[in-house]
Amino acid sequence: MKVTVIGSGNLGSSIIKGLASSDMFDPKDIIVADKSKENLNNIQQEAGVTVTENNLEAIAQSRMIILSVQPRILPVVMNEIKDHLKEDQVVISTITGVSISEINEYIPSNKVIRAMPNTAAVKQASMSFICANELEDEDTIFVEKMFTTIGKAIRIEERLMQAATVLGASGTAFFLRFLRAMTQGGVQMGFHPHEAQSIAAQVAIGAAALIEDGTHAEVEVDNVTTPQGCTIEGLNAMEHNGLTSSVIKGIMAAYRRISNIQ
Ligand SMILES: NC(=O)c1ccc[n+]([C@@H]2O[C@H](COP(=O)([O-])OP(=O)(O)OC[C@H]3O[C@@H](n4cnc5c(N)ncnc54)[C@H](OP(=O)(O)O)[C@@H]3O)[C@@H](O)[C@H]2O)c1
């Protein structure tokens, strides 16, 4: 089975590398098209995929076509490919803020599925969201399976796609910024920066593992907070400085922004 990816930038290359190291695809059966020769050379060397600068040549080879170009480039790509797609070809868009119906305006006869992974796809640790007009359709289920090879994937209604983008894709940056703050605290207490970062990362992985089975996060917080101990002292100081409120405000600011992107 082959899959075509148009756009091998930040997100596209993460998806491609993740898929190339999965059991689902032989790397050479991943056909990558891009206008950037540099990106194509890099992805060919790093993932062993088939590359081309020609979008039409790329789409001719697969039934599933993943689009991972910037929103402003979408009209360019759609106008280029729309008259060359066969009716059974499925377009999977990772493009932020562009609805299924907007893409269907170019290709009314083709199935359009939206996928919102994040850049951890490269480590097969993405949180990906899949939406389509028909969530139980076999192609939608197949796409969910495909994104499961690069992390966790769930099918959601399209109305939740903007929220999914903020929580799942922007969320990577939010957590990394928190991790940097933890690192800076660690350095101030005496660790070297690389040690502090590695400690903060492992603590984050461990904290996530503790709630993987659905345990409420505050149950695990209680397990760490001895009465009158250092953890509650630290937590309360963070809350007096607005930690929870600041994170929610940041998430809602991102949500307002994405809801207004034209
Ligand atoms: N980064 C994320 O975490 C993330 C997460 C979720 C969704 N997204 C979405 O994913 C999409 C891609 O984002 P990105 O950050 O990966 O963008 P990017 O780094 O700019 O990559 C886009 C690639 O597409 C190439 N390109 C431009 N015009 C093209 C054309 N006509 N045909 C084929 N390729 C073309 C670009 O080449 P040039 O550089 O030469 O222009 C570039 O290599 C965006 O729509 C974004 O909203 C990103």
The ligand as a Tripos MOL2 file, in Angstrom:
@<TRIPOS>MOLECULE
LIG
   48    52     1     0     0
SMALL
NO_CHARGES

@<TRIPOS>ATOM
      1 N1          3.8340   22.3960   12.9720 N.am      1 LIG1
      2 C1          2.8640   21.8040   13.6780 C.2       1 LIG1
      3 O1          3.0370   21.3720   14.8160 O.2       1 LIG1
      4 C2          1.5110   21.6100   13.0860 C.ar      1 LIG1
      5 C3          0.6050   20.8910   13.8190 C.ar      1 LIG1
      6 C4         -0.6200   20.6400   13.2440 C.ar      1 LIG1
      7 C5         -0.9340   21.1270   11.9820 C.ar      1 LIG1
      8 N2         -0.0470   21.8740   11.2920 N.ar      1 LIG1
      9 C6         -0.4240   22.3070    9.9450 C.3       1 LIG1
     10 O2          0.3930   21.5840    9.0400 O.3       1 LIG1
     11 C7          0.5830   22.3560    7.8620 C.3       1 LIG1
     12 C8          2.0570   22.3750    7.5470 C.3       1 LIG1
     13 O3          2.7410   23.0880    8.5630 O.3       1 LIG1
     14 P1          4.3230   23.0830    8.6300 P.3       1 LIG1
     15 O4          4.7030   23.8110    9.8630 O.co2     1 LIG1
     16 O5          4.8090   21.6950    8.4290 O.co2     1 LIG1
     17 O6          4.6650   23.9630    7.2950 O.3       1 LIG1
     18 P2          6.0830   24.1390    6.5630 P.3       1 LIG1
     19 O7          7.1860   23.7800    7.4970 O.co2     1 LIG1
     20 O8          6.0770   25.4900    5.9210 O.co2     1 LIG1
     21 O9          6.0650   23.0210    5.4130 O.3       1 LIG1
     22 C9          5.3080   23.1260    4.2480 C.3       1 LIG1
     23 C10         6.1390   22.5580    3.1060 C.3       1 LIG1
     24 O10         5.3210   22.6370    1.9220 O.3       1 LIG1
     25 C11         6.1530   23.1210    0.8640 C.3       1 LIG1
     26 N3          5.3640   23.7080   -0.2130 N.ar      1 LIG1
     27 C12         5.0840   25.0310   -0.4450 C.ar      1 LIG1
     28 N4          4.3440   25.1580   -1.5570 N.ar      1 LIG1
     29 C13         4.1310   23.9030   -2.0430 C.ar      1 LIG1
     30 C14         3.4280   23.3920   -3.1570 C.ar      1 LIG1
     31 N5          2.7750   24.1870   -4.0040 N.pl3     1 LIG1
     32 N6          3.4380   22.0540   -3.3590 N.ar      1 LIG1
     33 C15         4.0880   21.2160   -2.4970 C.ar      1 LIG1
     34 N7          4.7620   21.6580   -1.4250 N.ar      1 LIG1
     35 C16         4.7830   22.9790   -1.1820 C.ar      1 LIG1
     36 C17         7.0450   24.1140    1.5470 C.3       1 LIG1
     37 O11         8.1600   24.4110    0.7330 O.3       1 LIG1
     38 P3          8.8320   25.9010    0.8570 P.3       1 LIG1
     39 O12         9.4250   25.9260    2.2440 O.co2     1 LIG1
     40 O13         9.8160   25.9140   -0.2410 O.co2     1 LIG1
     41 O14         7.7000   26.8750    0.7090 O.co2     1 LIG1
     42 C18         7.4170   23.3410    2.8140 C.3       1 LIG1
     43 O15         8.4790   22.4570    2.5870 O.3       1 LIG1
     44 C19         0.0380   23.7480    8.1390 C.3       1 LIG1
     45 O16        -1.1680   23.8970    7.4310 O.3       1 LIG1
     46 C20        -0.1930   23.7680    9.6280 C.3       1 LIG1
     47 O17        -1.3440   24.5140    9.9180 O.3       1 LIG1
     48 C21         1.2010   22.1050   11.8270 C.ar      1 LIG1
@<TRIPOS>BOND
     1     1     2 1
     2     2     3 2
     3     2     4 1
     4     4     5 ar
     5     4    48 ar
     6     5     6 ar
     7     6     7 ar
     8     7     8 ar
     9     8     9 1
    10     8    48 ar
    11     9    10 1
    12     9    46 1
    13    10    11 1
    14    11    12 1
    15    11    44 1
    16    12    13 1
    17    13    14 1
    18    14    15 2
    19    14    16 1
    20    14    17 1
    21    17    18 1
    22    18    19 2
    23    18    20 1
    24    18    21 1
    25    21    22 1
    26    22    23 1
    27    23    24 1
    28    23    42 1
    29    24    25 1
    30    25    26 1
    31    25    36 1
    32    26    27 ar
    33    26    35 ar
    34    27    28 ar
    35    28    29 ar
    36    29    30 ar
    37    29    35 ar
    38    30    31 1
    39    30    32 ar
    40    32    33 ar
    41    33    34 ar
    42    34    35 ar
    43    36    37 1
    44    36    42 1
    45    37    38 1
    46    38    39 2
    47    38    40 1
    48    38    41 1
    49    42    43 1
    50    44    45 1
    51    44    46 1
    52    46    47 1
@<TRIPOS>SUBSTRUCTURE
     1 LIG1         1 GROUP 0 **** ****
